[in-house]
Amino acid sequence: ENEAPDHVWIIKLGEPCEFQRLHGHMDVPSDNKILFQWISEQRFQYCHKELGEYSTMTEEREKQLNEIGFQWNVEASVIMILCGVIILIN
């Protein structure tokens, strides 16, 4: 199995860790485009995994993200829209 994608992903995982170290949180603003996009992609892939669709989100990646305190639900409504899930909240 090709380990290059996992190697790149692990390197990218260090970026939210560094952001948290510098800012004390992981609420990355959208003007930090590269990191914001990577975080959004992790949420998007997690959504596909939860729906039983093809996803690059493995159990190991999910575990590693949880270990750094990754915020899965910050943009839950956006994730649900991207995944084609519509939920009405009263």
N, C-alpha and C positions, 0 to 999 in steps of 0.2 A: 504494500500500500504506500502511496506517495505521501510523505510526511511534510512536504513543502507548504501546503495550505495551512496545516496545523501550526507549523513554525511561524508563518506570517501572522496567523491569528493570535498566537501567544505574544508575539511582539506588540501587536495592536492592543492586547489586553493591558499592557503596561501603561498605555496612554490615559485611560480613565483613572488608573491608580495614581499617576503623577498629577492629574488634574485635582483629584481629591486631596492629595498631599499639599498642593499649593493653595487650594481654595476652601478646604474643610468640608466639601460636599461633592456630590456627583451630578448636580443639576446643571449640566453643560448647556450654555446658551446656544441658540441657533447660529449666532455669528461666528462660533468656533466650528466652521462648516465641516471639516474633515472628521473631527471627533464626534460631533453631533450626528453626522451621517452614519458613522460606524455604530454608535449606540442605537440609533433608530433601526439599523439593519439587524442588530442582535434581537431587538424586540420583535421585528417583523418575522425573523426566522423562528423565534420562539412561538409566535402565534401559529405559523404554519405547522410546526411540530405538534402543538396542542390540538390542532384540527385534524391531525393524522395525514397531513399532506407532506410532500417532499420538503425537506428542510436541511440546511447545513448545521442546524443547532443540534449538537449531540448531547447526550447526558453529561459527558465530561465537561463540555463547554458550559452548559447550564450550571454545573457544580462550581466551576471556576468563577463564573460571574457571581453566583450567590456568595461565594467566599469573600469577594471584594466588596460586598454590599450593593451589588447592582440593583438599580431601581427599575423593576419591571413595569410598574403600573403608573408611572408618571404621565405617560401619554396613552393610557389604555383606550380612550375613545378614538384616538387617531389610529392605533393599531387595529382596533375592531373594524373601523371603516376600511382600512387597507386590506384586511382579510375578508371583506365582504360580509361582516357580521354587523347587523343593526340592532341596537338595544335602545329602548326608550327608557329614560331614567326620569322618574317623577320627582 
